[in-house]
Amino acid sequence: MNTQVTPGPLNDATKAFPTVLWNDSSDLDELSQSISFGAVGATCNPQIAYTTLNKHRDVWGDRIRTIAENNPNWDESAIGWQAVKDMSVEAAKLLEPAFRESNGRNGRLSVQTDPRLHRSAEALVAQAEEFHNLADNIVVKIPATKTGIEAIEEATKRGISINVTVSFSVPQAVAAATAIERGLDARKAAGHDVSTMGPVVTIMVGRLDDWLKYVVARDQLFLDYSALEWAGIAATKKAYEIFQERGFTSRLLVAAFRNPYQWAEFQGADMVISPPFKWQKLVNDSDYVVEERMSRPVDPHYIEQLRRIPDFNRAYDEDGLSIDEFASFGPSARTLRGFLESDNDLDVLVRDIILTAP
């Protein structure tokens, strides 16, 4: 695997700003190339994990059959999740140098809790502990729902670094960061060192944009459609201001890219940007000249246009959503359903592999 430095805007940005690059996949080939672009971490989710295993059936077919043979009483779900864990451990090894160099702030490999556990904080914390113990540099993804916020605080208290996911709004990001602070404070009060923990709070910028585009079409709203490319960016910049003002330990992380602004507009911030590899390739092959843009506000015209959409206000205003509404907010419900479907897809993939002769 090539881990030599690949020149381009991505490496220029990592040298110029505290803004760091993570890869939005634990695919070993993509991650290795992303590291050459300057990446110091990786995120993943059930859809990405399924896609990676399915894409590399030539490798994972035999490995999944071996897992099944060694565990004859396991069902398809247990076999598939073991493959995901194996893939995660291997990807985490690639990030160990960055983990050691940053004292745990970077060099993290994200593993997402099973979305089928989303209604039980106790189950989420138990699985978070399991994933935390896979490798020193694992960060565990838990959704920003009411149940998830409870699990996030408890898992943090137990020394688990969290990557908050299924998060699309300022209210979710602030509530999650506040829960992490409570967990860190409780852990410090119990005499534990938290200096090597590396929590991040994700805003899935593109998925907020996707939802608002759906709402505008559904409700037949007439507005400047170019503003719809800026909703996730606006919410993230608003959340970043709050994080800086309140001195949260957690960094913001942006994921779910839909346009190149979702990389360029955050340069200069002390945050994580985690684009899929295809977006990294697009940016790094371009002639874009890196510049600081985080301090530049979103065009007021776009904010004015977006304010005409009630669900944008719910995502943008700190009090726009109550914690009880986090799970039912449009992009949250849509994303949770998608993750649950990917769990089913993984079961089918495993079934196809183990019931087919090699």
C-alpha positions as CSV (number, residue, x, y, z in Angstrom):
1,M,0.0,0.0,0.0
2,N,1.3,3.5,-0.9
3,T,1.6,5.8,2.1
4,Q,4.1,8.2,0.5
5,V,3.0,11.8,0.5
6,T,0.9,12.7,-2.5
7,P,1.2,16.5,-3.3
8,G,-2.0,18.5,-3.8
9,P,-4.5,20.8,-2.1
10,L,-5.3,18.2,0.6
11,N,-1.7,18.0,1.9
12,D,-1.4,21.8,1.5
13,A,-4.4,22.2,3.8
14,T,-3.1,19.8,6.4
15,K,0.1,21.8,6.6
16,A,-1.5,25.2,6.7
17,F,-4.3,24.7,9.2
18,P,-5.4,22.8,12.3
19,T,-8.2,21.4,10.1
20,V,-7.5,17.7,9.8
21,L,-8.5,15.1,7.1
22,W,-10.0,11.7,7.9
23,N,-11.2,9.2,5.4
24,D,-14.8,8.3,5.3
25,S,-14.2,4.6,4.9
26,S,-12.2,1.8,6.5
27,D,-11.4,0.3,3.1
28,L,-7.7,-0.5,3.4
29,D,-6.7,0.6,-0.1
30,E,-8.6,3.8,0.1
31,L,-7.4,4.6,3.6
32,S,-3.8,4.0,2.6
33,Q,-4.1,6.4,-0.3
34,S,-5.9,8.9,2.0
35,I,-3.0,8.8,4.4
36,S,-0.8,9.8,1.5
37,F,-3.0,12.8,1.1
38,G,-2.4,13.7,4.8
39,A,-5.3,11.8,6.5
40,V,-4.9,11.1,10.2
41,G,-8.1,9.2,10.9
42,A,-11.1,7.3,9.4
43,T,-14.8,7.1,9.9
44,C,-17.2,4.4,8.8
45,N,-20.9,3.5,9.1
46,P,-23.1,0.4,8.3
47,Q,-23.6,1.4,4.7
48,I,-19.9,2.0,4.1
49,A,-18.9,-1.2,5.8
50,Y,-21.4,-3.2,3.7
51,T,-20.2,-1.5,0.5
52,T,-16.5,-2.3,1.3
53,L,-17.2,-6.0,2.1
54,N,-19.3,-6.4,-1.0
55,K,-16.8,-4.5,-3.2
56,H,-13.9,-6.8,-2.1
57,R,-15.7,-10.1,-2.1
58,D,-12.5,-11.6,-3.6
59,V,-10.9,-11.0,-0.2
60,W,-13.8,-11.1,2.2
61,G,-15.7,-14.0,0.7
62,D,-13.1,-16.5,2.0
63,R,-12.7,-14.7,5.3
64,I,-16.4,-14.7,5.9
65,R,-16.6,-18.4,5.1
66,T,-13.8,-19.0,7.6
67,I,-15.5,-17.0,10.3
68,A,-18.7,-19.1,9.7
69,E,-16.8,-22.4,9.8
70,N,-15.0,-21.5,13.0
71,N,-18.3,-20.4,14.6
72,P,-21.0,-22.9,13.5
73,N,-23.7,-21.6,15.8
74,W,-23.4,-18.0,14.7
75,D,-26.1,-16.4,12.6
76,E,-25.5,-14.2,9.6
77,S,-25.5,-11.0,11.7
78,A,-22.8,-12.2,14.1
79,I,-20.7,-13.4,11.2
80,G,-21.0,-10.1,9.3
81,W,-20.2,-8.0,12.3
82,Q,-17.2,-10.1,13.0
83,A,-16.0,-9.3,9.5
84,V,-16.6,-5.6,10.2
85,K,-14.6,-5.8,13.4
86,D,-11.7,-7.6,11.7
87,M,-11.7,-5.0,8.9
88,S,-11.7,-2.2,11.6
89,V,-8.8,-3.7,13.5
90,E,-6.7,-3.9,10.3
91,A,-7.5,-0.3,9.3
92,A,-6.7,0.9,12.9
93,K,-3.2,-0.4,12.5
94,L,-2.6,2.0,9.6
95,L,-3.5,4.9,11.8
96,E,-1.3,4.0,14.8
97,P,1.5,6.4,13.9
98,A,-0.8,9.3,13.8
99,F,-2.4,8.1,17.0
100,R,0.9,8.0,18.9
101,E,2.1,11.3,17.4
102,S,-1.1,13.2,18.4
103,N,-1.4,11.6,21.9
104,G,-4.8,10.1,20.9
105,R,-6.3,13.3,19.4
106,N,-6.0,11.8,15.9
107,G,-5.1,8.4,14.4
108,R,-8.6,7.2,15.2
109,L,-10.6,4.5,13.4
110,S,-14.4,4.8,13.9
111,V,-16.5,1.8,14.4
112,Q,-20.3,2.3,14.5
113,T,-22.6,0.6,17.0
114,D,-25.2,-1.7,15.5
115,P,-28.2,0.5,14.6
116,R,-30.5,-2.2,15.8
117,L,-29.5,-1.3,19.3
118,H,-30.6,2.4,18.9
119,R,-33.5,2.1,21.4
120,S,-31.3,0.8,24.3
121,A,-28.7,3.0,26.0
122,E,-27.4,0.0,28.0
123,A,-26.9,-2.1,24.8
124,L,-25.2,0.8,23.0
125,V,-22.7,1.3,25.9
126,A,-22.0,-2.5,26.1
127,Q,-21.2,-2.7,22.5
128,A,-19.2,0.6,22.7
129,E,-17.0,-1.1,25.3
130,E,-16.5,-4.1,23.1
131,F,-15.4,-2.0,20.2
132,H,-13.3,0.2,22.4
133,N,-11.3,-2.9,23.4
134,L,-10.6,-3.9,19.8
135,A,-7.6,-1.5,19.5
136,D,-6.2,1.5,21.5
137,N,-7.1,3.9,18.7
138,I,-10.8,3.0,18.2
139,V,-13.4,5.8,18.4
140,V,-17.0,4.5,18.7
141,K,-20.0,6.0,16.9
142,I,-23.2,6.4,18.8
143,P,-26.3,8.3,17.4
144,A,-27.4,11.7,18.6
145,T,-30.8,10.6,19.7
146,K,-32.2,11.0,23.2
147,T,-31.2,7.4,24.0
148,G,-27.9,7.9,22.3
149,I,-27.1,11.0,24.3
150,E,-27.6,9.0,27.5
151,A,-25.2,6.3,26.1
152,I,-22.7,8.9,25.0
153,E,-22.3,10.3,28.5
154,E,-22.1,6.9,30.1
155,A,-19.6,5.5,27.6
156,T,-17.4,8.7,27.9
157,K,-17.5,8.2,31.7
158,R,-16.1,4.7,31.1
159,G,-13.2,6.1,29.1
160,I,-14.5,5.4,25.6
161,S,-13.8,8.0,23.0
162,I,-17.0,8.8,21.1
163,N,-17.7,9.9,17.5
164,V,-21.3,11.2,17.7
165,T,-23.2,10.2,14.5
166,V,-26.8,10.5,13.1
167,S,-26.3,14.2,13.8
168,F,-27.4,17.0,11.5
169,S,-28.2,20.0,13.6
170,V,-26.8,22.6,16.0
171,P,-29.1,21.3,18.8
172,Q,-27.9,17.7,18.4
173,A,-24.2,18.7,18.2
174,V,-24.4,21.0,21.3
175,A,-26.3,18.4,23.3
176,A,-23.9,15.7,22.4
177,A,-20.8,17.8,23.2
178,T,-22.4,18.8,26.5
179,A,-23.0,15.1,27.4
180,I,-19.4,14.3,26.5
181,E,-18.2,17.1,28.9
182,R,-20.3,15.7,31.7
183,G,-18.8,12.2,31.0
184,L,-15.3,13.6,31.0
185,D,-15.9,15.6,34.2
186,A,-17.2,12.5,35.9
187,R,-14.2,10.5,34.8
188,K,-11.8,13.2,36.0
189,A,-13.6,13.4,39.3
190,A,-13.1,9.6,39.7
191,G,-9.3,10.2,39.3
192,H,-8.9,9.0,35.7
193,D,-6.7,10.6,33.1
194,V,-8.7,11.8,30.0
195,S,-5.8,13.5,28.2
196,T,-5.6,10.8,25.5
197,M,-9.3,10.6,24.8
198,G,-10.3,12.0,21.4
199,P,-14.1,12.6,21.1
200,V,-15.6,14.2,18.0
201,V,-19.1,15.3,17.2
202,T,-20.3,14.8,13.6
203,I,-22.6,16.9,11.6
204,M,-23.6,15.0,8.4
205,V,-23.8,18.2,6.3
206,G,-24.9,16.6,3.0
207,R,-27.7,14.6,4.6
208,L,-29.2,17.8,6.0
209,D,-29.0,19.3,2.5
210,D,-30.6,16.2,1.1
211,W,-33.5,16.5,3.5
212,L,-34.2,20.1,2.9
213,K,-34.2,19.6,-0.8
214,Y,-36.8,16.9,-0.3
215,V,-38.9,19.2,2.0
216,V,-38.7,22.0,-0.6
217,A,-40.0,19.7,-3.3
218,R,-42.6,18.1,-1.0
219,D,-44.0,21.5,0.2
220,Q,-43.5,23.2,-3.2
221,L,-41.5,26.1,-1.8
222,F,-40.2,28.6,-4.3
223,L,-36.8,29.9,-3.3
224,D,-33.2,30.3,-4.5
225,Y,-32.2,26.6,-4.9
226,S,-28.5,27.4,-4.8
227,A,-29.1,28.1,-1.1
228,L,-29.8,24.5,-0.6
229,E,-26.1,23.6,-1.0
230,W,-25.3,25.7,2.0
231,A,-27.6,24.5,4.8
232,G,-25.2,21.9,6.3
233,I,-22.3,24.4,6.0
234,A,-24.3,27.1,7.8
235,A,-25.3,24.8,10.6
236,T,-21.8,23.6,11.1
237,K,-20.3,27.1,11.2
238,K,-23.0,28.1,13.7
239,A,-22.2,25.0,15.8
240,Y,-18.4,25.7,15.6
241,E,-18.9,29.2,17.1
242,I,-20.8,27.7,20.0
243,F,-18.1,25.0,20.5
244,Q,-15.4,27.6,20.6
245,E,-17.3,29.9,22.9
246,R,-18.0,27.1,25.4
247,G,-14.6,25.5,25.2
248,F,-15.9,22.0,24.5
249,T,-13.3,19.2,24.5
250,S,-14.9,17.6,21.4
251,R,-14.1,18.7,17.9
252,L,-16.7,19.0,15.2
253,L,-16.4,16.5,12.4
254,V,-18.1,17.0,9.0
255,A,-19.1,14.1,6.8
256,A,-21.6,13.0,4.1
257,F,-20.3,15.2,1.3
258,R,-22.4,16.5,-1.5
259,N,-20.3,19.3,-2.9
260,P,-16.7,20.6,-2.7
261,Y,-17.7,23.6,-0.6
262,Q,-18.1,21.1,2.3
263,W,-14.4,20.7,2.3
264,A,-13.2,24.2,1.3
265,E,-15.5,26.2,3.6
266,F,-14.1,24.6,6.8
267,Q,-10.5,25.2,6.1
268,G,-8.8,27.0,9.0
269,A,-11.0,25.5,11.7
270,D,-9.8,23.2,14.5
271,M,-12.1,20.4,13.3
272,V,-12.1,17.2,11.3
273,I,-13.3,16.9,7.7
274,S,-14.1,13.3,6.6
275,P,-14.9,13.1,2.9
276,P,-15.4,9.8,1.0
277,F,-12.2,9.0,-1.0
278,K,-13.8,10.0,-4.3
279,W,-14.2,13.5,-3.0
280,Q,-10.6,13.6,-1.7
281,K,-9.4,12.5,-5.2
282,L,-11.5,15.2,-6.8
283,V,-10.1,17.9,-4.6
284,N,-6.5,16.7,-4.7
285,D,-6.5,16.4,-8.5
286,S,-7.7,20.0,-8.8
287,D,-5.8,23.3,-9.1
288,Y,-7.6,24.7,-6.0
289,V,-5.5,27.1,-4.0
290,V,-6.1,26.5,-0.3
291,E,-7.2,29.4,1.8
292,E,-8.8,30.0,5.2
293,R,-12.6,30.2,4.8
294,M,-14.0,29.0,8.2
295,S,-14.2,32.6,9.5
296,R,-16.2,33.7,6.4
297,P,-19.9,33.7,7.1
298,V,-22.3,32.0,4.8
299,D,-23.8,34.6,2.4
300,P,-26.8,36.3,4.3
301,H,-28.9,35.9,1.1
302,Y,-28.6,32.1,1.5
303,I,-29.5,32.2,5.2
304,E,-32.5,34.4,4.4
305,Q,-33.6,31.9,1.8
306,L,-33.0,28.9,4.0
307,R,-34.9,30.6,6.9
308,R,-38.1,30.1,4.8
309,I,-37.8,26.3,5.4
310,P,-39.0,25.4,8.9
311,D,-36.8,22.4,9.2
312,F,-33.7,24.5,8.5
313,N,-34.6,26.7,11.5
314,R,-35.0,23.6,13.6
315,A,-31.5,22.5,12.5
316,Y,-29.9,26.0,12.7
317,D,-31.2,27.4,16.0
318,E,-29.7,26.0,19.2
319,D,-33.2,25.5,20.6
320,G,-34.7,24.4,17.3
321,L,-35.1,20.8,18.4
322,S,-35.8,19.3,21.8
323,I,-33.9,16.2,22.7
324,D,-37.1,14.2,22.4
325,E,-37.3,15.3,18.8
326,F,-33.8,14.2,17.8
327,A,-34.7,10.7,16.6
328,S,-37.8,11.8,14.7
329,F,-36.2,14.8,12.9
330,G,-36.4,14.1,9.2
331,P,-32.7,13.4,8.3
332,S,-32.3,11.4,11.6
333,A,-35.2,9.1,10.9
334,R,-34.1,8.7,7.2
335,T,-30.5,7.9,8.1
336,L,-31.4,5.4,10.9
337,R,-33.7,3.6,8.4
338,G,-30.8,3.5,5.9
339,F,-28.4,2.1,8.4
340,L,-30.9,-0.5,9.5
341,E,-31.4,-1.5,5.8
342,S,-27.6,-1.8,5.5
343,D,-27.6,-4.3,8.4
344,N,-30.1,-6.3,6.5
345,D,-28.0,-6.0,3.3
346,L,-25.0,-7.3,5.3
347,D,-27.0,-10.3,6.5
348,V,-28.0,-11.1,2.9
349,L,-24.4,-10.7,1.7
350,V,-23.1,-13.2,4.4
351,R,-25.9,-15.6,3.6
352,D,-25.0,-15.5,-0.1
353,I,-21.4,-16.1,0.6
354,I,-21.7,-19.0,3.1
355,L,-24.4,-20.8,1.1
356,T,-22.4,-20.6,-2.2
357,A,-19.5,-22.8,-2.9
358,P,-16.2,-21.0,-3.2
